[in-house]
Amino acid sequence: MGPDFKFSLGMDFSSLLQFKDALHDHFVTNGREFKYMKNDSIRCRVKCRSESCPFVILCSKVGNKETFRIKTLVGEHNCARVFDNKSANVRWVKLKLLNKVSTMNKISTNEIVDDFRVNHGTGITRYRAWKGKQLAIEEVEGAIEMQYTLLWRFSNELRKRAAGNTCKINFESPRSTLFPRFSRFYMCLDCCKRGFLAGCRPFIGLDGCHLKTKHRGILLAAVARDANEQYFPLAFAVVESETKDSWMWFMELLMDDIDPERSRRWVFISDQQKGLMEVFKEDMLHGCEHRLCVRHLYANMKTKFGGGVLLRDLMMGAAKATYEAA
């Protein structure tokens, strides 16, 4: 499809959807708009939106065959070019974005609007740009809802590859007639466990962050430091929210992986995470110590009292002191 493309009588299509896609491409490329006069399962009659333009085209099914043919084609366009083209619908935007979405890591809505203005010669609304991008991502990567159903296969494949891999899935069943609803997922790979126990100190960092997807949730992570002072991933979990119950569930599974007999002392460091503080205050994990991150403490103090080199040095000195008087 290009600016020089023209429909002709007798042109065949495998489906009406293919004809409509070609129609959108042709009209938008040439800066015209159309409207449906007749649109059902076996025929599609289209007229130019301008009342003075004589352009009419009809495509309908050929007998009992799975073929659709252009049987009516009247006139050439004599109307003016339109910039903000209503024929550039969401589906057309999606088809044009498929290659871009599959090759680019990230593209913003404003960039899509500018790209269509420059490369396709038409203006589209920000909503059409956003919706078209979402549909293109869904077609390339698959629907998010369907990916949840693959978690059982994913977990079984991980355990099949290495018996030491741990995958735990929690789901809710509100009613026997409804499908199970995803609740929590925990994963700890065997190679990460063995690497942590063999080459890292018994010092683990804990944190959680919000998932910016359609279904939200919280990602919990346990990270260690290796002998080269680099981050060493240990375990991950997706939970519904940061609560005492979700943190306790994550910590119990983590301790079962790294120290099932509870024979060693472990030190955990974190910010003042919601729910996590209660887990350590009530000493639910016996033999484990908890420390707060000084960088986060300084950020909180800076927000409340103001920052500065003097305050920072005093706080860092207090954090490094080994006895109360110092």
C-alpha positions as a Python dict, from the first residue, in 0.01 Angstrom:
ca = {
    (1, 'M'): (0, 0, 0),
    (2, 'G'): (128, 343, -96),
    (3, 'P'): (12, 682, -231),
    (4, 'D'): (2, 545, -588),
    (5, 'F'): (-207, 238, -504),
    (6, 'K'): (-556, 224, -659),
    (7, 'F'): (-844, -17, -620),
    (8, 'S'): (-976, -180, -937),
    (9, 'L'): (-1284, -375, -1039),
    (10, 'G'): (-1245, -748, -992),
    (11, 'M'): (-978, -721, -722),
    (12, 'D'): (-1010, -1019, -485),
    (13, 'F'): (-964, -1041, -108),
    (14, 'S'): (-959, -1343, 122),
    (15, 'S'): (-1190, -1176, 376),
    (16, 'L'): (-1381, -856, 440),
    (17, 'L'): (-1136, -776, 721),
    (18, 'Q'): (-850, -778, 469),
    (19, 'F'): (-1049, -545, 244),
    (20, 'K'): (-1125, -308, 533),
    (21, 'D'): (-760, -299, 639),
    (22, 'A'): (-662, -210, 281),
    (23, 'L'): (-940, 51, 275),
    (24, 'H'): (-817, 220, 592),
    (25, 'D'): (-461, 218, 467),
    (26, 'H'): (-558, 365, 130),
    (27, 'F'): (-781, 640, 270),
    (28, 'V'): (-544, 747, 547),
    (29, 'T'): (-240, 745, 314),
    (30, 'N'): (-426, 970, 69),
    (31, 'G'): (-570, 1194, 339),
    (32, 'R'): (-938, 1107, 287),
    (33, 'E'): (-1213, 985, 517),
    (34, 'F'): (-1486, 730, 445),
    (35, 'K'): (-1810, 607, 596),
    (36, 'Y'): (-1990, 274, 572),
    (37, 'M'): (-2314, 267, 373),
    (38, 'K'): (-2356, -109, 414),
    (39, 'N'): (-2151, -334, 637),
    (40, 'D'): (-2243, -695, 719),
    (41, 'S'): (-2089, -1041, 698),
    (42, 'I'): (-2104, -1072, 316),
    (43, 'R'): (-2077, -719, 178),
    (44, 'C'): (-1924, -381, 251),
    (45, 'R'): (-2022, -59, 70),
    (46, 'V'): (-1815, 250, 142),
    (47, 'K'): (-1852, 614, 38),
    (48, 'C'): (-1622, 911, 79),
    (49, 'R'): (-1726, 1117, 381),
    (50, 'S'): (-1735, 1436, 174),
    (51, 'E'): (-2088, 1477, 34),
    (52, 'S'): (-1963, 1630, -292),
    (53, 'C'): (-1714, 1348, -362),
    (54, 'P'): (-1854, 1075, -593),
    (55, 'F'): (-1622, 796, -469),
    (56, 'V'): (-1810, 470, -392),
    (57, 'I'): (-1675, 115, -359),
    (58, 'L'): (-1853, -216, -294),
    (59, 'C'): (-1688, -546, -199),
    (60, 'S'): (-1903, -858, -153),
    (61, 'K'): (-1878, -1235, -139),
    (62, 'V'): (-1842, -1437, -460),
    (63, 'G'): (-2108, -1711, -465),
    (64, 'N'): (-2027, -1993, -223),
    (65, 'K'): (-1654, -1926, -235),
    (66, 'E'): (-1445, -1786, 50),
    (67, 'T'): (-1352, -1494, -173),
    (68, 'F'): (-1460, -1130, -165),
    (69, 'R'): (-1441, -918, -480),
    (70, 'I'): (-1476, -551, -565),
    (71, 'K'): (-1792, -532, -780),
    (72, 'T'): (-1859, -159, -775),
    (73, 'L'): (-1609, 122, -807),
    (74, 'V'): (-1731, 470, -896),
    (75, 'G'): (-1531, 785, -954),
    (76, 'E'): (-1213, 948, -837),
    (77, 'H'): (-1173, 1170, -532),
    (78, 'N'): (-1233, 1540, -589),
    (79, 'C'): (-1237, 1637, -219),
    (80, 'A'): (-964, 1815, -21),
    (81, 'R'): (-707, 1633, 190),
    (82, 'V'): (-787, 1585, 562),
    (83, 'F'): (-514, 1593, 826),
    (84, 'D'): (-688, 1479, 1146),
    (85, 'N'): (-821, 1168, 976),
    (86, 'K'): (-1104, 982, 1152),
    (87, 'S'): (-1038, 678, 930),
    (88, 'A'): (-711, 626, 1121),
    (89, 'N'): (-886, 414, 1382),
    (90, 'V'): (-733, 216, 1668),
    (91, 'R'): (-693, -104, 1463),
    (92, 'W'): (-508, 79, 1187),
    (93, 'V'): (-279, 241, 1446),
    (94, 'K'): (-214, -104, 1599),
    (95, 'L'): (-117, -256, 1263),
    (96, 'K'): (128, 26, 1199),
    (97, 'L'): (284, -10, 1545),
    (98, 'L'): (343, -387, 1542),
    (99, 'N'): (698, -370, 1402),
    (100, 'K'): (790, -71, 1618),
    (101, 'V'): (662, -232, 1940),
    (102, 'S'): (841, -561, 1868),
    (103, 'T'): (1179, -389, 1812),
    (104, 'M'): (1173, -97, 2060),
    (105, 'N'): (1189, -138, 2436),
    (106, 'K'): (984, 169, 2514),
    (107, 'I'): (788, 427, 2317),
    (108, 'S'): (572, 701, 2463),
    (109, 'T'): (230, 813, 2348),
    (110, 'N'): (359, 1155, 2244),
    (111, 'E'): (631, 992, 2034),
    (112, 'I'): (366, 782, 1856),
    (113, 'V'): (157, 1092, 1781),
    (114, 'D'): (463, 1273, 1639),
    (115, 'D'): (570, 967, 1438),
    (116, 'F'): (228, 935, 1270),
    (117, 'R'): (223, 1306, 1195),
    (118, 'V'): (563, 1292, 1022),
    (119, 'N'): (573, 946, 861),
    (120, 'H'): (204, 886, 784),
    (121, 'G'): (83, 1240, 727),
    (122, 'T'): (-210, 1219, 966),
    (123, 'G'): (-290, 1340, 1312),
    (124, 'I'): (-426, 1100, 1574),
    (125, 'T'): (-548, 1160, 1927),
    (126, 'R'): (-341, 1060, 2228),
    (127, 'Y'): (-608, 806, 2323),
    (128, 'R'): (-588, 633, 1984),
    (129, 'A'): (-207, 630, 2011),
    (130, 'W'): (-220, 481, 2363),
    (131, 'K'): (-490, 226, 2282),
    (132, 'G'): (-320, 121, 1959),
    (133, 'K'): (6, 70, 2149),
    (134, 'Q'): (-168, -145, 2411),
    (135, 'L'): (-328, -364, 2143),
    (136, 'A'): (4, -397, 1958),
    (137, 'I'): (186, -499, 2279),
    (138, 'E'): (-89, -751, 2354),
    (139, 'E'): (-58, -904, 2008),
    (140, 'V'): (323, -923, 2028),
    (141, 'E'): (358, -1038, 2390),
    (142, 'G'): (17, -1195, 2454),
    (143, 'A'): (-261, -1088, 2689),
    (144, 'I'): (-161, -1044, 3054),
    (145, 'E'): (-459, -1247, 3173),
    (146, 'M'): (-355, -1545, 2958),
    (147, 'Q'): (3, -1530, 3088),
    (148, 'Y'): (-119, -1595, 3443),
    (149, 'T'): (-252, -1934, 3325),
    (150, 'L'): (102, -2029, 3216),
    (151, 'L'): (249, -1999, 3568),
    (152, 'W'): (187, -2368, 3647),
    (153, 'R'): (370, -2479, 3331),
    (154, 'F'): (650, -2231, 3403),
    (155, 'S'): (690, -2364, 3759),
    (156, 'N'): (686, -2728, 3648),
    (157, 'E'): (946, -2658, 3380),
    (158, 'L'): (1177, -2492, 3635),
    (159, 'R'): (1148, -2787, 3875),
    (160, 'K'): (1201, -3025, 3585),
    (161, 'R'): (1529, -2855, 3492),
    (162, 'A'): (1663, -2850, 3849),
    (163, 'A'): (1511, -3025, 4148),
    (164, 'G'): (1639, -2754, 4382),
    (165, 'N'): (1442, -2474, 4213),
    (166, 'T'): (1160, -2351, 4436),
    (167, 'C'): (833, -2218, 4294),
    (168, 'K'): (527, -2157, 4508),
    (169, 'I'): (191, -2039, 4374),
    (170, 'N'): (-99, -1927, 4592),
    (171, 'F'): (-443, -1880, 4445),
    (172, 'E'): (-791, -1812, 4574),
    (173, 'S'): (-1110, -1996, 4484),
    (174, 'P'): (-1406, -1774, 4583),
    (175, 'R'): (-1655, -2024, 4443),
    (176, 'S'): (-1637, -2371, 4301),
    (177, 'T'): (-1797, -2248, 3979),
    (178, 'L'): (-1535, -1978, 3918),
    (179, 'F'): (-1180, -2010, 3792),
    (180, 'P'): (-902, -1981, 4054),
    (181, 'R'): (-773, -1628, 4107),
    (182, 'F'): (-399, -1558, 4126),
    (183, 'S'): (-280, -1443, 4468),
    (184, 'R'): (98, -1489, 4518),
    (185, 'F'): (402, -1633, 4344),
    (186, 'Y'): (747, -1710, 4493),
    (187, 'M'): (1061, -1815, 4306),
    (188, 'C'): (1414, -1903, 4420),
    (189, 'L'): (1653, -2073, 4177),
    (190, 'D'): (1884, -2352, 4296),
    (191, 'C'): (2194, -2192, 4142),
    (192, 'C'): (2124, -1869, 4332),
    (193, 'K'): (2083, -2057, 4662),
    (194, 'R'): (2405, -2254, 4617),
    (195, 'G'): (2598, -1947, 4503),
    (196, 'F'): (2475, -1743, 4799),
    (197, 'L'): (2562, -2011, 5056),
    (198, 'A'): (2904, -2073, 4903),
    (199, 'G'): (3030, -1720, 4836),
    (200, 'C'): (2826, -1453, 5014),
    (201, 'R'): (2811, -1320, 5366),
    (202, 'P'): (2500, -1396, 5579),
    (203, 'F'): (2370, -1048, 5500),
    (204, 'I'): (2051, -1006, 5294),
    (205, 'G'): (1878, -693, 5166),
    (206, 'L'): (1498, -681, 5145),
    (207, 'D'): (1285, -444, 4943),
    (208, 'G'): (952, -416, 4764),
    (209, 'C'): (830, -210, 4470),
    (210, 'H'): (500, -149, 4297),
    (211, 'L'): (429, -326, 3967),
    (212, 'K'): (304, -69, 3713),
    (213, 'T'): (97, -318, 3516),
    (214, 'K'): (-277, -338, 3461),
    (215, 'H'): (-326, -577, 3755),
    (216, 'R'): (-87, -400, 3995),
    (217, 'G'): (68, -594, 4284),
    (218, 'I'): (399, -574, 4474),
    (219, 'L'): (733, -731, 4380),
    (220, 'L'): (932, -844, 4685),
    (221, 'A'): (1303, -914, 4644),
    (222, 'A'): (1583, -1060, 4855),
    (223, 'V'): (1931, -957, 4737),
    (224, 'A'): (2277, -1038, 4876),
    (225, 'R'): (2629, -900, 4811),
    (226, 'D'): (2899, -1124, 4671),
    (227, 'A'): (3275, -1118, 4745),
    (228, 'N'): (3324, -855, 4474),
    (229, 'E'): (3070, -623, 4640),
    (230, 'Q'): (2821, -678, 4357),
    (231, 'Y'): (2450, -746, 4387),
    (232, 'F'): (2359, -1114, 4402),
    (233, 'P'): (1991, -1200, 4334),
    (234, 'L'): (1847, -1453, 4574),
    (235, 'A'): (1466, -1476, 4568),
    (236, 'F'): (1163, -1293, 4430),
    (237, 'A'): (790, -1292, 4499),
    (238, 'V'): (481, -1122, 4362),
    (239, 'V'): (215, -1050, 4625),
    (240, 'E'): (-108, -854, 4638),
    (241, 'S'): (22, -586, 4881),
    (242, 'E'): (289, -511, 5139),
    (243, 'T'): (142, -646, 5461),
    (244, 'K'): (264, -834, 5765),
    (245, 'D'): (111, -1155, 5628),
    (246, 'S'): (269, -1127, 5281),
    (247, 'W'): (613, -1044, 5422),
    (248, 'M'): (591, -1331, 5670),
    (249, 'W'): (495, -1569, 5387),
    (250, 'F'): (792, -1453, 5181),
    (251, 'M'): (1041, -1470, 5472),
    (252, 'E'): (936, -1820, 5578),
    (253, 'L'): (982, -1954, 5225),
    (254, 'L'): (1318, -1777, 5197),
    (255, 'M'): (1444, -1923, 5527),
    (256, 'D'): (1325, -2271, 5424),
    (257, 'D'): (1540, -2237, 5112),
    (258, 'I'): (1864, -2105, 5263),
    (259, 'D'): (1851, -2247, 5618),
    (260, 'P'): (1572, -2502, 5672),
    (261, 'E'): (1713, -2610, 6011),
    (262, 'R'): (1747, -2248, 6137),
    (263, 'S'): (2103, -2325, 6251),
    (264, 'R'): (2272, -1997, 6147),
    (265, 'R'): (2233, -1631, 6237),
    (266, 'W'): (2124, -1405, 5954),
    (267, 'V'): (2123, -1028, 5925),
    (268, 'F'): (1860, -852, 5715),
    (269, 'I'): (1869, -488, 5605),
    (270, 'S'): (1579, -290, 5466),
    (271, 'D'): (1399, 40, 5462),
    (272, 'Q'): (1103, 76, 5696),
    (273, 'Q'): (886, -146, 5474),
    (274, 'K'): (517, -172, 5555),
    (275, 'G'): (450, -498, 5736),
    (276, 'L'): (814, -605, 5749),
    (277, 'M'): (889, -403, 6063),
    (278, 'E'): (614, -590, 6253),
    (279, 'V'): (761, -926, 6148),
    (280, 'F'): (1097, -843, 6307),
    (281, 'K'): (954, -652, 6606),
    (282, 'E'): (748, -954, 6711),
    (283, 'D'): (1052, -1181, 6663),
    (284, 'M'): (868, -1419, 6433),
    (285, 'L'): (1198, -1519, 6272),
    (286, 'H'): (1405, -1649, 6562),
    (287, 'G'): (1779, -1599, 6537),
    (288, 'C'): (1752, -1325, 6269),
    (289, 'E'): (1864, -966, 6318),
    (290, 'H'): (1726, -662, 6141),
    (291, 'R'): (1902, -338, 6047),
    (292, 'L'): (1776, -24, 5873),
    (293, 'C'): (1940, 126, 5568),
    (294, 'V'): (2130, 445, 5661),
    (295, 'R'): (2079, 600, 5318),
    (296, 'H'): (1701, 578, 5358),
    (297, 'L'): (1723, 706, 5717),
    (298, 'Y'): (1926, 1006, 5599),
    (299, 'A'): (1676, 1071, 5318),
    (300, 'N'): (1393, 1076, 5573),
    (301, 'M'): (1589, 1308, 5804),
    (302, 'K'): (1678, 1535, 5511),
    (303, 'T'): (1311, 1562, 5416),
    (304, 'K'): (1211, 1659, 5770),
    (305, 'F'): (1505, 1868, 5892),
    (306, 'G'): (1697, 1964, 5578),
    (307, 'G'): (2023, 1824, 5447),
    (308, 'G'): (2379, 1938, 5419),
    (309, 'V'): (2731, 1800, 5446),
    (310, 'L'): (2753, 1853, 5822),
    (311, 'L'): (2429, 1667, 5897),
    (312, 'R'): (2527, 1388, 5659),
    (313, 'D'): (2873, 1345, 5815),
    (314, 'L'): (2731, 1346, 6168),
    (315, 'M'): (2473, 1084, 6080),
    (316, 'M'): (2722, 861, 5898),
    (317, 'G'): (2960, 889, 6193),
    (318, 'A'): (2683, 788, 6434),
    (319, 'A'): (2591, 492, 6213),
    (320, 'K'): (2952, 369, 6208),
    (321, 'A'): (3003, 406, 6583),
    (322, 'T'): (3056, 78, 6771),
    (323, 'Y'): (2942, 194, 7119),
    (324, 'E'): (2677, 436, 7248),
    (325, 'A'): (2904, 712, 7377),
    (326, 'A'): (3077, 748, 7042),
}
